[in-house]
Amino acid sequence: MTTRTRDLDVVVYGATGFVGKLVAEYLARNAPADTRIGLAGRSVDRLEKTRRALGPAAAEWPLLRVDATDEASLAELAATTHVVATTVGPYAKYGLPLVRACAEAGTDYVDLTGETPFARESIDRFHETATASGARIVHSCGFDSIPSDLGVHALHRQVQQDGAGELTDTTLVVTSMRGGVSGGTVDSLRTQIDVTKRDAALRRLTASPYSLSPDRAAEPDLGRQADLALARGRDIAPELSGWKAPFFMGPYNTRVVRRSNALTGHSYGKQFRYREVMNVGSSPVSPVLAGGVAVGMGALVAGLAFPPTRWVLDRVLPKPGQGPGEQSRTKGHFTIDIYGRTTTGARYTVRFAAKGDPGYAATAVMFGESALALALDRDALPETPGGVLTPATALGDVLVGRLRDAGFEIRARRA
């Protein structure tokens, strides 16, 4: 276990928000009793209310007043704890000063971002600082992008164990999913649209399949990699039928997975091609359904980018701080299957599945266990000097084991 040289092991920053409360609840129920956890946010009164609702396990948790616009309070937060777990977004608006504080203090950091421009700027500005201090800055530790990143990691490990070559064509299929959308997620999408609309260079960067790679010029030329394209089931794996729709989180998740490959010296393979799609059934109308999903996704983005339609959408979409109720979160679930081919002609699959709303109940588990892995299992984590990392490169097999213990199914096999 990591030597405890600071006052706290984990601080949940944004603990009074919708997702922050869920993460705090998860830690109150599941963290080892001697884990030193704190709650942070702008209002001590609201933090006290949150703490009271968590029950006896959290009764002594310290409360820290921290403001995202106050760099001194962020520096004090980073110096107080081994790990900061932040749910304060949109991260493009509020995240970079905290990343800087953690990178400079040698403090580990986890967040829930799905924002490509934010992650890219974090890499460019703070990767070297975090490497020098030993801080592990780990973005995207929720449904964005742990099933994708750890799923491919598990696939690669099985291929490696079997000596079956390197991964080539690899596709994630969202086989089934039930869950809601929060106002925070919608607000992050709005922010990304606003940022890229104003900056042509940023739009080009975001469109690149290697937006988050450490050295984009060193990436192999694998031709066009469309991250929002339709796919025919049998082209993914012989046992699949029908057509698959684009997965709305694919444009971000794919870049995280490609960064993991690059950070590990392209250990997945120099010819590793990766995409994400979602199941819409296998009936004769599946091409129509898949196409309809693609059109609907494009229409939502276009609608949020155009002021008159955005005004309408802002009145019907959930607002920040809102999310699905407890019953909906409990009834949610997701099942993801990843299909990969190797240079030896072998085929492999990974199933990554869990109960609970993917973006809330399941995300609280993934996020909470990511923070605990950094705080309590540091000596068992993948060897790295630190830096702006990914879930696979920072947490790897340790987080796979923790999630399995928490009831997740993560199973790799040769097809």
KATAQUI-V807218 format. One record per backbone hydrogen bond with DSSP energy under -0.5 kcal/mol. NH is the residue of the N-H (numbers start at 1). CO is the residue of the C=O. E is the energy in kcal/mol with one decimal. If there is no record, write none. Layout:
# KATAQUI-V807218
NH;CO;E + NH;CO;E
This chain:
# KATAQUI-V807218
5;3;-1.2 + 8;80;-2.0 + 9;36;-2.7 + 10;36;-1.9 + 11;83;-2.0 + 12;38;-2.5 + 13;11;-0.8 + 13;85;-2.4 + 14;12;-0.5 + 14;40;-2.4 + 15;12;-0.6 + 15;40;-1.7 + 17;14;-1.7 + 21;17;-2.3 + 22;18;-1.2 + 23;19;-2.3 + 24;20;-2.5 + 25;21;-2.6 + 26;22;-2.1 + 27;23;-2.4 + 28;24;-2.5 + 29;25;-1.7 + 30;26;-2.2 + 31;27;-2.3 + 35;32;-2.3 + 37;35;-0.9 + 38;10;-2.3 + 39;62;-2.4 + 40;12;-2.7 + 41;64;-1.9 + 44;42;-0.6 + 47;43;-2.0 + 48;44;-2.6 + 49;45;-1.8 + 50;46;-2.2 + 51;47;-2.8 + 52;48;-2.4 + 53;49;-1.5 + 54;50;-0.6 + 54;51;-1.2 + 55;52;-1.1 + 58;55;-1.5 + 59;56;-1.4 + 61;58;-1.7 + 62;37;-0.5 + 64;39;-2.9 + 66;41;-2.6 + 66;64;-0.7 + 70;67;-2.0 + 71;69;-0.7 + 74;70;-1.8 + 75;71;-2.4 + 76;72;-2.1 + 77;73;-2.1 + 78;74;-2.5 + 79;75;-1.9 + 80;76;-0.9 + 80;77;-1.0 + 81;77;-1.0 + 82;8;-1.5 + 83;9;-1.1 + 84;108;-2.3 + 85;11;-3.0 + 85;83;-0.5 + 86;84;-0.6 + 86;110;-2.4 + 87;13;-2.6 + 89;87;-1.0 + 93;90;-1.0 + 94;90;-1.9 + 95;91;-3.0 + 96;91;-0.6 + 98;95;-0.5 + 99;95;-2.1 + 100;96;-2.6 + 101;97;-2.2 + 102;98;-2.5 + 103;99;-2.9 + 104;100;-2.6 + 105;101;-1.7 + 106;102;-1.1 + 107;102;-2.4 + 108;82;-2.1 + 109;136;-2.6 + 110;84;-2.4 + 111;138;-1.4 + 116;114;-0.7 + 119;115;-2.3 + 120;116;-2.6 + 121;117;-2.3 + 122;118;-2.5 + 123;119;-2.1 + 124;120;-2.6 + 125;121;-2.4 + 126;122;-2.2 + 127;123;-1.7 + 130;126;-2.6 + 131;127;-2.4 + 132;128;-2.2 + 133;129;-1.9 + 134;130;-1.8 + 135;130;-1.0 + 137;135;-0.7 + 137;387;-2.6 + 138;109;-3.0 + 138;136;-0.8 + 139;137;-0.7 + 139;389;-0.9 + 141;111;-2.9 + 142;144;-2.2 + 145;143;-0.7 + 146;142;-2.4 + 149;145;-3.1 + 150;146;-2.8 + 151;146;-0.7 + 151;147;-1.1 + 152;148;-2.2 + 153;149;-1.8 + 154;150;-2.7 + 155;151;-2.1 + 156;152;-2.9 + 157;153;-2.4 + 158;154;-1.9 + 159;155;-2.3 + 160;156;-2.9 + 161;157;-2.6 + 162;158;-2.1 + 163;159;-0.7 + 163;160;-0.9 + 164;159;-2.3 + 167;268;-2.6 + 168;341;-3.2 + 170;273;-2.8 + 171;339;-2.7 + 172;275;-2.6 + 173;337;-3.2 + 174;277;-2.3 + 175;173;-1.3 + 175;335;-1.4 + 176;335;-1.7 + 178;333;-2.7 + 183;319;-0.7 + 183;322;-2.0 + 184;322;-0.5 + 186;182;-1.7 + 187;183;-2.4 + 188;184;-2.0 + 189;185;-1.9 + 190;186;-2.3 + 191;187;-2.3 + 192;188;-2.4 + 193;189;-2.3 + 194;190;-2.5 + 195;191;-2.6 + 196;192;-2.5 + 197;193;-2.0 + 198;194;-1.1 + 199;196;-0.6 + 203;199;-1.9 + 204;200;-2.1 + 205;201;-2.2 + 206;202;-2.8 + 207;203;-1.8 + 208;204;-0.8 + 208;205;-1.1 + 211;208;-1.4 + 213;210;-1.4 + 218;215;-1.2 + 219;216;-1.2 + 222;220;-1.1 + 226;224;-0.5 + 227;225;-0.5 + 229;226;-0.5 + 231;244;-1.9 + 233;242;-3.4 + 235;232;-1.4 + 236;232;-0.7 + 236;233;-1.7 + 237;233;-2.0 + 240;237;-1.8 + 244;231;-3.6 + 245;278;-2.4 + 247;276;-1.2 + 248;246;-0.5 + 250;247;-2.2 + 252;249;-0.9 + 253;249;-2.6 + 254;250;-2.6 + 255;252;-0.6 + 256;252;-1.5 + 257;253;-2.3 + 258;254;-2.2 + 259;255;-1.8 + 260;256;-2.1 + 261;257;-2.0 + 262;258;-2.2 + 263;259;-3.1 + 264;260;-1.3 + 265;262;-1.8 + 266;261;-2.6 + 267;261;-0.8 + 272;269;-1.1 + 273;168;-1.6 + 273;271;-0.5 + 275;170;-1.5 + 277;172;-2.9 + 278;245;-2.9 + 279;174;-2.6 + 280;243;-0.6 + 280;281;-0.5 + 286;283;-2.2 + 289;285;-2.3 + 290;286;-2.9 + 291;287;-2.3 + 292;288;-2.3 + 293;289;-2.2 + 294;290;-2.0 + 295;291;-2.4 + 296;292;-2.6 + 297;293;-2.4 + 298;294;-2.1 + 299;295;-2.4 + 300;296;-2.1 + 301;297;-2.0 + 302;298;-2.5 + 303;299;-2.7 + 304;300;-2.1 + 305;301;-1.3 + 306;302;-1.1 + 307;305;-0.6 + 310;306;-2.6 + 311;307;-2.2 + 312;308;-1.1 + 313;309;-2.8 + 314;310;-2.9 + 315;312;-1.3 + 316;312;-0.5 + 316;313;-1.4 + 317;313;-2.8 + 322;319;-2.2 + 329;325;-2.4 + 330;326;-2.4 + 331;327;-2.1 + 332;328;-0.9 + 333;178;-1.6 + 334;354;-2.1 + 335;176;-2.8 + 336;352;-2.4 + 337;173;-2.7 + 338;350;-2.7 + 339;171;-2.8 + 340;348;-2.9 + 341;169;-1.8 + 342;346;-1.8 + 343;166;-2.0 + 344;164;-0.9 + 345;342;-1.8 + 348;340;-2.9 + 349;413;-2.6 + 350;338;-1.9 + 351;411;-2.4 + 352;336;-3.1 + 352;350;-0.5 + 353;409;-2.4 + 354;334;-2.1 + 356;332;-3.1 + 357;329;-2.8 + 358;178;-0.5 + 360;357;-1.2 + 362;357;-2.6 + 363;357;-0.7 + 364;360;-2.7 + 365;361;-1.3 + 366;362;-2.5 + 367;363;-3.2 + 368;364;-2.3 + 369;365;-2.8 + 370;366;-1.7 + 371;367;-2.1 + 372;368;-2.3 + 373;369;-2.3 + 374;370;-1.9 + 375;371;-2.2 + 376;372;-3.2 + 377;372;-0.5 + 377;373;-1.8 + 380;377;-2.0 + 381;377;-0.7 + 381;378;-1.1 + 387;135;-3.0 + 389;137;-2.6 + 389;387;-0.9 + 394;390;-2.5 + 395;391;-2.3 + 396;391;-1.5 + 398;395;-1.2 + 399;395;-1.0 + 399;396;-0.5 + 400;396;-1.8 + 401;397;-2.5 + 402;398;-2.1 + 403;399;-2.7 + 404;400;-2.2 + 405;401;-2.2 + 406;402;-1.3 + 407;404;-1.7 + 408;403;-2.6 + 409;353;-2.7 + 410;408;-0.6 + 411;351;-2.3 + 413;349;-2.5 + 415;347;-2.8
